[in-house]
Amino acid sequence: MFKYVMKRILLMIVTFFIIATICFVLIKLLPLPAVKAQGRDVNLVEQKRELMGYNKPILTQYWIYWKNVFHFGGGDSKGWSPDFGVGEQMYISLPVFDVIKEKLPYTIVVNLYSILIAIPIGLLLGIYAALRKNKWQDHVVSTAVMLVVSVPSYVYAFLVQYFLCFKTGWFPLTVASRETTTFFSMAMFKSMFPAILSLCFATIANLCRFTRAELSEVLTGDYLLLARTKGLTKNQAITRHALRNAMVPILPMILGEFIGILGGSLIIEGIFGIPGIGKLYITSIGLRDYNFFMALTFFYTLINLSANLVVDLSYGFIDPRIKMGAK
Amino acid sequence: MEYGNMPKEKFVFAVREGKIADKKLDTKPVGYFRDAMRRFKKNKSSVAAAIIILILFLFAFIVPLTSNYTVDDRDGYYKMVLPKSKLFAWAGWDGCTEQSESQAGYDYYGGIGVEYGSSAIRKMRGREIDPNTGNPIYTLYVDSYEKVGFIYVDLTEDEYAALKQYQNDTGIHVVYPMPANYKTNFVAVTNGANLWYKLADESDKSSGEARDHDEEGNPIYTPDYLTKKNINYGKYDSLRLAIPGDGDGGQYYVYAVGNQTGYHLRVLYKEYYNYINGHYATHLFGANQHGQDIFVCLAYGARLSFLLAISVSLINLVIGVVYGAMEGYYGGTVDLILERVTEILDGVPFIVVAALFQMHLAKKVGPIPSLLFAFITTGWIGIAYRVRTQFYRFKNQEYVLAARTLGASDRRLIFRHIFPNAIGTIITGTILIIPYCFYSESMLTYLGIVNLETSGVTSVGTMLSHGQTYLSTTPHILLFPALFISLLMIAFNLFGNGLRDAFNPSLRGADE
């Protein structure tokens, strides 16, 4: 077990470094964007680029890059103080790492709220539909889920924005500033609510669909018949036997969702003006700020890989019957 | 009895004469596809979805060929006009909107159309007095096309002559008299050409409030045209309006003013538009902020997406099948290495792939091919995975082993014996690439990572991002593209589910 987990983690790290190398080379092969002369000393920027090794061979730069990333004990801090370079086109001269650190909480908070709202609703709807399988309640839920899953998330965002922000004016258009309120205050929640709601729909629908499928399969099992035969009531049989077994594949999915919240949603952040890293990433692509683009690419790749890994591994932890690594 | 050495003579034919044959089957054999088709037809929602897809497909390919408009038609005056349909005008689909206006606004919109016997105000829905200021507030139902009204144009000598000829031939008034204040109006307000009447405040050209009103606040318009003694001033010798005051005291209304390059005229825009384009402007889905017809833009965008999605799914089909077959059939080391490659490709978020392709290739080969490459780079992984699974399932079954024993080559085994088993899931997988492409393409163009908006091309995502800016004021710009993509995604998902159930009845109801 331990050996298998270590092997998977090691493989993931190798995969990550291969992807990172390919991305690094591809980004460095691009011509550097011209220095914006307005209000900046062009020579100074050129000097800085020289100092940061932009004119050295790519492989040397690659080495320098990782050396800077795994930098410990710089400045007044003793711990990890990575250096991902500085902003060149946006947040000019600010360290990339600091900007990302500043933006990340917004993304996490919005997605955390949406997941915390979505999980109970999704689970309950799914369980309800499974218990009423092939009755009208199930058909209503299943049809709604089918529609919600199909429609792209930005369409909900537009609907929510139009009706809740413009038409009724119940919610503010932009997210509250961190200077005036804290992340977990009511005002912040209210200002984030449209975004949270838009993110919820898809998660609820996915979770509901998945729960319904798993639970209705478990419900047909022989051991459930046995449980009823030996005298358990229907509720007892469902909560003690069916639900527990149905949770085996559902929990990993929820875990995957939790890791996914770090990445957030690029499109929802754009629509609701949430100053999170998704928006930062889109801006960095638009403005061609390669330092930001690179750091965030690595970040997203890492999230993508670790979400997959956690989902895979959690199957074995949740249900020891599933032997990991066995063919 | 010994079986080992029976004499030859003991063997006798059971039937000497005639042939032994199975009874011929009376029923016709049902092939795999026919069987799948029969099952598919039973699924009503999937059939409906297939019809919707067909309609959307026809819409995307026929509308650009038959419409009056193209993507490049940008009309600066009919910006953001509302959806208008002759057929459904009774249902409120008439290009009109309710807006609340002050007295000045009421006079301004009411003034448009008086000269040609119509009105920009379709209905007056209410009049209230603001308790704080005492000024009236009108709730008006205004036609977004009519409210453009008049504009000033500068024509060359030849264009001027042609326009006069057109007026004489058809009897349609296009040119209207110049207001007395045309010089200041022309500079001050874009739609100053609509201020043809005596204003309450002559120096304020942005207000539009009429000089006189009756007791109920309705404006009384007094024409305020430029007059000259010469009836043919500006060499205008075409239709004249029967407006009272023309010719009074030997003063005639001026229809054109000469300048260095030609003539300066005031024209009724809807007629002028008809004169230039050969048809009146009616936008079924309205127009966006660039004055493009949304109906046509949507068809162009959908056509691009369909072409892109279909080519992506076909290319991915080929790559995925070959790759998956290699993995699944050979297994072992080959599988291990190929799986690592897919793992690496799968690990990169798609948005990164798309962005990198745009950065590297968009300038060399254009944004559309580079988007295609991005889709192809990772899109085949799903199909390869399905094929691989099917191969693992079937490659060690007895009939395959038997074929191998009989000396069938690898290629024959792969394509004749194992591959047909995977056809159902492959078709389903290939079809489901199409909505994925639509979604990704609209997302990437919406976010501005890919910019497909060049001459003659637009995309659904671009239209969405256009509409988002004006969501609070003119939601129709966003509504139709969003509706289109939602309908398409729903239809494709239903269709895909139906196909899956038809090809693999054992998987019915399961989610892939």
HADDOCK unambig.tbl for C-alpha pairs under 7 A between the chains (distance, minus, plus):
assign (segid A and resid 15 and name CA) (segid B and resid 344 and name CA) 5.84 0.50 0.50
assign (segid A and resid 19 and name CA) (segid B and resid 344 and name CA) 6.39 0.50 0.50
assign (segid A and resid 19 and name CA) (segid B and resid 348 and name CA) 6.94 0.50 0.50
assign (segid A and resid 30 and name CA) (segid B and resid 360 and name CA) 6.82 0.50 0.50
assign (segid A and resid 147 and name CA) (segid B and resid 490 and name CA) 6.22 0.50 0.50
assign (segid A and resid 150 and name CA) (segid B and resid 489 and name CA) 5.38 0.50 0.50
assign (segid A and resid 150 and name CA) (segid B and resid 490 and name CA) 5.00 0.50 0.50
assign (segid A and resid 150 and name CA) (segid B and resid 493 and name CA) 6.63 0.50 0.50
assign (segid A and resid 151 and name CA) (segid B and resid 486 and name CA) 4.80 0.50 0.50
assign (segid A and resid 151 and name CA) (segid B and resid 489 and name CA) 6.22 0.50 0.50
assign (segid A and resid 151 and name CA) (segid B and resid 490 and name CA) 6.54 0.50 0.50
assign (segid A and resid 152 and name CA) (segid B and resid 486 and name CA) 6.62 0.50 0.50
assign (segid A and resid 155 and name CA) (segid B and resid 482 and name CA) 6.06 0.50 0.50
assign (segid A and resid 162 and name CA) (segid B and resid 471 and name CA) 6.78 0.50 0.50
assign (segid A and resid 162 and name CA) (segid B and resid 472 and name CA) 6.55 0.50 0.50
assign (segid A and resid 166 and name CA) (segid B and resid 472 and name CA) 5.85 0.50 0.50
assign (segid A and resid 213 and name CA) (segid B and resid 510 and name CA) 6.89 0.50 0.50
assign (segid A and resid 267 and name CA) (segid B and resid 447 and name CA) 6.93 0.50 0.50
assign (segid A and resid 285 and name CA) (segid B and resid 355 and name CA) 6.99 0.50 0.50
assign (segid A and resid 285 and name CA) (segid B and resid 449 and name CA) 6.74 0.50 0.50
assign (segid A and resid 286 and name CA) (segid B and resid 449 and name CA) 6.58 0.50 0.50
assign (segid A and resid 297 and name CA) (segid B and resid 352 and name CA) 6.64 0.50 0.50
assign (segid A and resid 300 and name CA) (segid B and resid 349 and name CA) 6.90 0.50 0.50
assign (segid A and resid 301 and name CA) (segid B and resid 347 and name CA) 6.15 0.50 0.50
assign (segid A and resid 301 and name CA) (segid B and resid 348 and name CA) 5.50 0.50 0.50
assign (segid A and resid 301 and name CA) (segid B and resid 349 and name CA) 6.16 0.50 0.50
assign (segid A and resid 304 and name CA) (segid B and resid 347 and name CA) 6.27 0.50 0.50
assign (segid A and resid 305 and name CA) (segid B and resid 347 and name CA) 5.75 0.50 0.50
